[in-house]
Amino acid sequence: MNSVNDVRSSSSTTSRTDAESTALATFRRYNDAFRALDARAVSTFFHEPALLFSPRGDFALPHAADVERTYAGVMKEAKARGYMRTAFDALQACSFGTQSATVEGHGAWIGTNGEVLMRFECSYVLRRVGDVWKIALAMVRAA
């Protein structure tokens, strides 16, 4: 895996559509909420209902409270492991019309000592709801 960079520096040199740009910006804000270990803030980025496939299991997330409860468990584990931030090698966004997009990439949890705690691959499907992008499907697997 190439060097791990912060998600903010993972811009692509190719031209993005408005849908791709806004979906990627939403993903970055979601990542900021995760970095703060704020499960309630993370839940605001999810569509109702949503699905999460992860190393911890597969979860149906019909409501924001389900997202918050699930992510609180993930964040408890992250904090116990010394989590400081999530970094990505690259993120790719791809739109499917104007109402849906994917964000995919390779990332890592970085600890307070700067060491990689866990590497992973991720793929998120986002759906536009009015003027807001929401995560409908999150798939994360250990790399």
C-alpha positions in Angstrom: 0.0 0.0 0.0 1.3 3.5 -0.8 1.8 6.1 1.9 -1.3 6.9 3.8 -2.5 10.5 3.5 -5.2 12.3 5.3 -8.6 12.2 3.5 -8.5 16.0 2.9 -5.4 15.6 0.6 -6.9 12.8 -1.5 -8.2 14.8 -4.4 -8.0 13.4 -7.9 -6.5 15.2 -10.9 -9.5 14.1 -13.0 -12.5 16.2 -13.5 -15.4 15.4 -11.2 -19.1 15.9 -11.7 -21.1 18.0 -9.3 -22.6 14.8 -7.9 -19.2 13.3 -7.3 -17.8 16.4 -5.7 -20.7 16.9 -3.3 -20.8 13.2 -2.4 -17.0 13.2 -1.7 -17.4 16.4 0.4 -20.2 14.7 2.4 -17.9 11.7 2.9 -15.1 14.0 4.2 -17.5 15.5 6.7 -18.6 12.0 7.7 -15.0 11.2 8.2 -14.5 14.3 10.4 -17.4 13.2 12.6 -15.9 9.7 12.9 -12.5 11.2 13.7 -14.1 13.1 16.6 -15.6 9.8 17.8 -19.0 11.4 17.7 -21.5 8.6 17.0 -24.5 11.0 17.0 -22.8 13.2 14.4 -22.0 10.2 12.3 -25.6 9.1 12.4 -26.7 12.3 10.6 -24.8 11.2 7.5 -26.8 8.0 7.0 -30.0 7.5 5.0 -32.9 5.9 6.8 -32.7 2.9 6.3 -29.1 2.1 5.6 -26.9 -1.0 5.6 -23.4 -1.5 7.0 -21.2 -4.5 6.2 -18.0 -4.4 8.3 -15.4 -6.6 10.0 -17.6 -6.4 13.1 -20.6 -7.8 11.3 -23.5 -6.9 9.0 -26.0 -4.4 10.3 -29.4 -3.2 9.1 -29.7 0.4 10.2 -33.3 1.4 9.9 -33.0 4.6 12.0 -30.4 7.1 13.1 -30.5 5.6 16.6 -29.4 2.3 15.2 -26.5 4.0 13.4 -25.5 5.8 16.5 -25.7 2.6 18.7 -23.6 0.6 16.1 -21.0 3.3 15.6 -20.7 3.9 19.4 -19.5 0.3 19.6 -17.0 0.8 16.8 -15.8 4.0 18.4 -15.4 2.4 21.8 -13.1 -0.2 20.2 -11.2 2.5 18.2 -10.7 4.6 21.4 -9.4 1.5 23.3 -6.9 0.9 20.5 -5.6 4.4 20.7 -7.3 5.8 17.6 -6.5 9.3 16.5 -7.7 9.6 12.9 -8.5 7.8 9.7 -6.3 8.3 6.7 -6.8 7.3 3.0 -4.4 6.5 0.2 -7.0 7.7 -2.3 -10.7 8.2 -2.6 -12.6 7.7 -5.9 -16.0 9.1 -6.4 -18.3 7.9 -9.2 -21.8 9.3 -9.9 -24.8 7.3 -11.2 -26.8 10.2 -12.5 -27.6 13.1 -10.2 -29.2 11.1 -7.4 -26.6 8.5 -6.4 -22.8 8.1 -6.2 -20.2 5.8 -4.7 -17.1 6.7 -2.8 -14.4 4.0 -2.6 -10.9 3.8 -1.3 -8.2 2.3 0.9 -7.6 3.7 4.3 -6.2 3.1 7.8 -6.9 3.9 11.4 -3.9 5.8 12.7 -3.1 5.7 16.4 -2.0 8.5 18.7 1.6 7.2 18.3 1.3 7.5 14.5 1.2 3.8 13.9 -1.3 2.1 11.6 -3.8 0.3 13.8 -5.9 -1.2 11.0 -5.9 -1.1 7.2 -9.2 -1.4 5.3 -10.9 -1.0 2.0 -14.2 0.8 1.8 -17.1 1.4 -0.5 -20.0 3.7 0.3 -23.1 4.3 -1.8 -24.6 7.7 -1.2 -28.0 8.9 -2.2 -29.2 12.5 -2.7 -32.2 13.3 -0.5 -33.3 16.8 -1.5 -30.1 18.8 -1.4 -28.3 16.5 1.1 -26.2 13.4 0.4 -26.8 10.4 2.7 -25.0 7.1 3.1 -27.3 4.3 2.1 -24.7 1.5 2.1 -21.3 1.3 3.8 -19.0 -1.6 3.1 -15.7 -1.9 5.0 -13.4 -4.9 5.0 -10.0 -5.4 6.6 -7.2 -5.2 4.1 
